[in-house]
Amino acid sequence: ELHAWLDEKLRQQAQSSPISAKLERLQSQIQEQEDFQKSLNQHSGSYEMIVAEGESLLLSVHPGEEKANLQSQLVNLKATWEELSKQITNRHAKLKDCLQKAQKYQRHVEDLFPWVEDCRAKMSELEVTLDLVQLEAALLRSKALLSDVEKRRSLLEMLNSAADILINASEMDEDDVRDEKGRINQKMDAITEELHAKTESLEEMSQRLKEFQESFRNIEKKLEGTKHQLEIYEALGPQACSTKNLEKLRAQQEVLQALEPQVDYLKNFTRGLVEDAPDGSDSSHLLSQAEVAQQEFKVVKEKVNECCIQMETKLEGIGQFNNHVR
């Protein structure tokens, strides 16, 4: 009866499902194996009693065929028991080892996967805008995310290593681990690529807005200098009429002539900024600044030209009067 039970358990053990790479299935397999071990332990009393009884009989039986048969039965029984015990122990050890590897892999997944989703959510909040303050803030966040991505690369490598070790230790469900590992790697690569592109877009727009502001300030500064000269001439009244001041005014005309391409460039540059801005961006402040610079330049240029003509006319009249006097 014991031999028949052992043979049945060996058959069941041989038909045990392959070691899974899935955590829940592994835990179920370990429970089944422990139940197997428990069942073997429950029969250990019967086994020891039969072995003891058989060995006692061997001492009392005279040498011969009967003793040889009894001895063969005992040897086979012990060998079968030890083989079953060995198989149960080995399988249990393999299952426990695979469980540890699956738990380690799962921990890495649980550490990395939520971060990937959180990073994607934060990345969706990074918007290219025409507001330089908001743009600079978004650029700082983008660079911080990019730095965090690079730091997480080591965790991804650990996850990949844990996945490979788990796949090698298991006998089934390896494709599920490979697929999950592949999806996480793809998401990580996509986030890295998208984040690099987003950072480049933010940096490009930031540089263009800074260039706009610098160009606008340069135009304003030169126009302010010219307006200041005009105010001085207006304050002097008739005393401003001199050859020296006329030369200064003509110098201002040259300044404005050199400034005109910059004003035109600012206008075209602003148009390009507005066209490249995301839909719904508020570009009114840029258009307003460019329009102010253009109108102000036009007014100052006309004023300088008028002053030059007036001063030239007066100086010409003074010259003619002096000639008449002479």
C-alpha positions as semicolon CSV with decimal commas, in nm:
position;residue;x (nm);y (nm);z (nm)
1;E;0,000;0,000;0,000
2;L;0,281;0,240;0,090
3;H;0,470;0,153;-0,228
4;A;0,156;0,214;-0,435
5;W;0,105;0,550;-0,262
6;L;0,469;0,648;-0,326
7;D;0,445;0,549;-0,693
8;E;0,130;0,760;-0,730
9;K;0,301;1,061;-0,567
10;L;0,603;1,019;-0,794
11;R;0,369;1,015;-1,093
12;Q;0,194;1,330;-0,968
13;Q;0,529;1,496;-0,902
14;A;0,643;1,415;-1,256
15;Q;0,324;1,573;-1,390
16;S;0,362;1,893;-1,185
17;S;0,319;2,211;-1,386
18;P;0,641;2,387;-1,496
19;I;0,777;2,658;-1,266
20;S;0,600;2,983;-1,351
21;A;0,753;3,330;-1,382
22;K;0,430;3,487;-1,252
23;L;0,427;3,578;-0,885
24;E;0,069;3,468;-0,806
25;R;0,105;3,138;-0,989
26;L;0,438;3,073;-0,816
27;Q;0,280;3,126;-0,476
28;S;0,007;2,877;-0,569
29;Q;0,269;2,624;-0,688
30;I;0,465;2,661;-0,363
31;Q;0,147;2,599;-0,163
32;E;0,082;2,284;-0,367
33;Q;0,438;2,167;-0,308
34;E;0,413;2,232;0,065
35;D;0,093;2,028;0,070
36;F;0,290;1,754;-0,104
37;Q;0,557;1,774;0,164
38;K;0,294;1,769;0,437
39;S;0,140;1,456;0,289
40;L;0,483;1,289;0,281
41;N;0,544;1,386;0,644
42;Q;0,209;1,235;0,742
43;H;0,321;0,901;0,595
44;S;0,666;0,911;0,750
45;G;0,542;0,727;1,063
46;S;0,407;0,440;0,855
47;Y;0,724;0,433;0,647
48;E;0,953;0,416;0,952
49;M;0,736;0,147;1,112
50;I;0,741;-0,067;0,796
51;V;1,117;-0,025;0,757
52;A;1,175;-0,116;1,121
53;E;0,945;-0,418;1,093
54;G;1,116;-0,529;0,771
55;E;1,464;-0,496;0,923
56;S;1,348;-0,691;1,228
57;L;1,214;-0,966;1,003
58;L;1,546;-0,980;0,816
59;L;1,719;-1,065;1,143
60;S;1,481;-1,351;1,215
61;V;1,460;-1,502;0,867
62;H;1,714;-1,757;0,756
63;P;1,915;-1,688;0,445
64;G;1,737;-1,784;0,129
65;E;1,498;-1,667;-0,138
66;E;1,244;-1,531;0,110
67;K;1,509;-1,318;0,285
68;A;1,641;-1,193;-0,050
69;N;1,291;-1,092;-0,160
70;L;1,230;-0,913;0,169
71;Q;1,563;-0,735;0,145
72;S;1,487;-0,627;-0,216
73;Q;1,149;-0,493;-0,108
74;L;1,309;-0,286;0,168
75;V;1,576;-0,148;-0,066
76;N;1,314;-0,052;-0,327
77;L;1,090;0,107;-0,065
78;K;1,375;0,315;0,080
79;A;1,494;0,419;-0,268
80;T;1,142;0,522;-0,373
81;W;1,086;0,716;-0,049
82;E;1,420;0,895;-0,079
83;E;1,361;0,972;-0,447
84;L;1,020;1,125;-0,376
85;S;1,157;1,317;-0,079
86;K;1,446;1,444;-0,292
87;Q;1,216;1,552;-0,577
88;I;0,982;1,735;-0,341
89;T;1,272;1,912;-0,169
90;N;1,442;2,007;-0,497
91;R;1,124;2,137;-0,656
92;H;1,037;2,333;-0,343
93;A;1,386;2,489;-0,341
94;K;1,356;2,583;-0,710
95;L;1,011;2,732;-0,653
96;K;1,133;2,937;-0,355
97;D;1,435;3,056;-0,551
98;C;1,217;3,157;-0,845
99;L;0,974;3,328;-0,606
100;Q;1,254;3,545;-0,468
101;K;1,358;3,640;-0,820
102;A;0,997;3,717;-0,917
103;Q;0,952;3,931;-0,603
104;K;1,272;4,122;-0,680
105;Y;1,160;4,184;-1,038
106;Q;0,814;4,291;-0,920
107;R;0,967;4,540;-0,674
108;H;1,162;4,701;-0,958
109;V;0,845;4,717;-1,170
110;E;0,652;4,876;-0,882
111;D;0,932;5,129;-0,831
112;L;0,970;5,226;-1,196
113;F;0,626;5,193;-1,356
114;P;0,443;5,454;-1,140
115;W;0,732;5,694;-1,195
116;V;0,702;5,646;-1,572
117;E;0,332;5,735;-1,560
118;D;0,399;6,033;-1,328
119;C;0,676;6,157;-1,558
120;R;0,446;6,135;-1,859
121;A;0,181;6,336;-1,673
122;K;0,433;6,604;-1,575
123;M;0,568;6,614;-1,929
124;S;0,220;6,683;-2,068
125;E;0,211;7,000;-1,853
126;L;0,523;7,143;-2,023
127;E;0,393;7,390;-2,281
128;V;0,576;7,617;-2,522
129;T;0,446;7,968;-2,455
130;L;0,524;8,326;-2,559
131;D;0,549;8,431;-2,195
132;L;0,922;8,429;-2,119
133;V;0,876;8,388;-1,741
134;Q;0,646;8,088;-1,782
135;L;0,871;7,950;-2,056
136;E;1,183;7,969;-1,837
137;A;0,996;7,794;-1,553
138;A;0,882;7,517;-1,791
139;L;1,238;7,482;-1,922
140;L;1,373;7,436;-1,568
141;R;1,110;7,167;-1,498
142;S;1,190;6,997;-1,829
143;K;1,563;6,987;-1,753
144;A;1,491;6,855;-1,401
145;L;1,276;6,575;-1,551
146;L;1,549;6,497;-1,803
147;S;1,803;6,469;-1,521
148;D;1,564;6,242;-1,330
149;V;1,523;6,022;-1,639
150;E;1,898;5,974;-1,661
151;K;1,911;5,881;-1,292
152;R;1,634;5,624;-1,344
153;R;1,834;5,454;-1,617
154;S;2,022;5,256;-1,351
155;L;1,689;5,137;-1,209
156;L;1,580;5,032;-1,558
157;E;1,901;4,834;-1,599
158;M;1,835;4,662;-1,265
159;L;1,481;4,580;-1,380
160;N;1,611;4,435;-1,709
161;S;1,869;4,227;-1,523
162;A;1,608;4,099;-1,274
163;A;1,375;4,011;-1,564
164;D;1,646;3,813;-1,744
165;I;1,738;3,624;-1,426
166;L;1,370;3,543;-1,362
167;I;1,322;3,422;-1,720
168;N;1,624;3,190;-1,689
169;A;1,499;3,050;-1,357
170;S;1,140;2,984;-1,471
171;E;0,991;2,724;-1,706
172;M;0,666;2,894;-1,815
173;D;0,509;3,243;-1,851
174;E;0,848;3,384;-1,956
175;D;0,683;3,564;-2,250
176;D;0,468;3,766;-2,011
177;V;0,781;3,891;-1,836
178;R;0,954;3,963;-2,168
179;D;0,649;4,156;-2,293
180;E;0,620;4,362;-1,975
181;K;0,993;4,433;-1,975
182;G;0,969;4,538;-2,343
183;R;0,675;4,772;-2,276
184;I;0,854;4,944;-1,988
185;N;1,171;4,988;-2,196
186;Q;0,968;5,129;-2,486
187;K;0,789;5,374;-2,257
188;M;1,120;5,481;-2,105
189;D;1,276;5,534;-2,448
190;A;0,969;5,724;-2,570
191;I;0,970;5,950;-2,263
192;T;1,343;6,020;-2,303
193;E;1,305;6,103;-2,673
194;E;0,995;6,316;-2,621
195;L;1,152;6,497;-2,326
196;H;1,465;6,579;-2,526
197;A;1,247;6,717;-2,808
198;K;1,034;6,915;-2,560
199;T;1,343;7,062;-2,394
200;E;1,488;7,162;-2,731
201;S;1,160;7,332;-2,829
202;L;1,148;7,522;-2,500
203;E;1,513;7,626;-2,531
204;E;1,464;7,739;-2,890
205;M;1,159;7,950;-2,806
206;S;1,336;8,091;-2,499
207;Q;1,632;8,201;-2,713
208;R;1,402;8,357;-2,972
209;L;1,206;8,550;-2,708
210;K;1,532;8,673;-2,553
211;E;1,652;8,780;-2,896
212;F;1,321;8,965;-2,947
213;Q;1,354;9,144;-2,613
214;E;1,717;9,233;-2,678
215;S;1,638;9,368;-3,025
216;F;1,343;9,566;-2,892
217;R;1,552;9,717;-2,609
218;N;1,831;9,808;-2,853
219;I;1,585;9,992;-3,081
220;E;1,425;10,166;-2,785
221;K;1,764;10,272;-2,650
222;K;1,874;10,428;-2,979
223;L;1,538;10,598;-3,028
224;E;1,556;10,739;-2,675
225;G;1,901;10,882;-2,755
226;T;1,769;11,053;-3,068
227;K;1,459;11,185;-2,888
228;H;1,682;11,327;-2,617
229;Q;1,881;11,519;-2,880
230;L;1,558;11,656;-3,030
231;E;1,438;11,769;-2,686
232;I;1,765;11,959;-2,637
233;Y;1,726;12,139;-2,971
234;E;1,363;12,225;-2,891
235;A;1,467;12,362;-2,551
236;L;1,739;12,582;-2,708
237;G;1,496;12,728;-2,957
238;P;1,661;12,959;-3,216
239;Q;1,998;12,912;-3,046
240;A;2,002;12,549;-3,164
241;C;2,049;12,664;-3,521
242;S;2,419;12,602;-3,592
243;T;2,634;12,411;-3,835
244;K;2,760;12,194;-3,549
245;N;2,408;12,096;-3,440
246;L;2,313;12,031;-3,802
247;E;2,600;11,784;-3,823
248;K;2,473;11,618;-3,506
249;L;2,127;11,590;-3,656
250;R;2,268;11,438;-3,973
251;A;2,460;11,190;-3,755
252;Q;2,126;11,097;-3,596
253;Q;1,982;11,047;-3,944
254;E;2,262;10,799;-4,015
255;V;2,189;10,621;-3,685
256;L;1,823;10,592;-3,781
257;Q;1,914;10,478;-4,131
258;A;2,126;10,197;-3,979
259;L;1,845;10,120;-3,733
260;E;1,572;10,084;-3,996
261;P;1,673;9,727;-4,103
262;Q;1,664;9,625;-3,736
263;V;1,309;9,762;-3,705
264;D;1,204;9,569;-4,017
265;Y;1,380;9,258;-3,885
266;L;1,197;9,289;-3,551
267;K;0,865;9,307;-3,737
268;N;0,939;8,994;-3,945
269;F;1,090;8,816;-3,644
270;T;0,774;8,884;-3,442
271;R;0,558;8,749;-3,724
272;G;0,766;8,428;-3,727
273;L;0,735;8,392;-3,348
274;V;0,359;8,429;-3,362
275;E;0,328;8,178;-3,649
276;D;0,540;7,919;-3,466
277;A;0,363;7,963;-3,133
278;P;0,120;7,687;-3,024
279;D;-0,248;7,740;-3,100
280;G;-0,418;7,959;-2,844
281;S;-0,099;8,141;-2,738
282;D;-0,140;8,506;-2,640
283;S;0,085;8,696;-2,878
284;S;-0,073;9,039;-2,827
285;H;0,213;9,172;-2,611
286;L;0,475;9,082;-2,875
287;L;0,273;9,229;-3,159
288;S;0,212;9,541;-2,950
289;Q;0,582;9,587;-2,872
290;A;0,680;9,541;-3,235
291;E;0,409;9,787;-3,344
292;V;0,521;10,044;-3,083
293;A;0,884;10,016;-3,200
294;Q;0,780;10,059;-3,562
295;Q;0,551;10,357;-3,500
296;E;0,798;10,524;-3,267
297;F;1,077;10,481;-3,521
298;K;0,858;10,633;-3,791
299;V;0,769;10,936;-3,574
300;V;1,130;10,998;-3,462
301;K;1,263;10,960;-3,816
302;E;1,011;11,213;-3,950
303;K;1,090;11,451;-3,666
304;V;1,467;11,433;-3,731
305;N;1,415;11,486;-4,103
306;E;1,193;11,789;-4,036
307;C;1,447;11,935;-3,793
308;C;1,727;11,886;-4,047
309;I;1,530;12,056;-4,324
310;Q;1,430;12,341;-4,096
311;M;1,786;12,392;-3,970
312;E;1,929;12,370;-4,323
313;T;1,677;12,631;-4,442
314;K;1,753;12,865;-4,153
315;L;2,129;12,827;-4,195
316;E;2,094;12,888;-4,568
317;G;1,888;13,203;-4,496
318;I;2,143;13,324;-4,241
319;G;2,422;13,266;-4,495
320;Q;2,239;13,462;-4,762
321;F;2,171;13,747;-4,517
322;N;2,537;13,763;-4,418
323;N;2,637;13,773;-4,786
324;H;2,397;14,061;-4,842
325;V;2,542;14,244;-4,543
326;R;2,895;14,193;-4,672
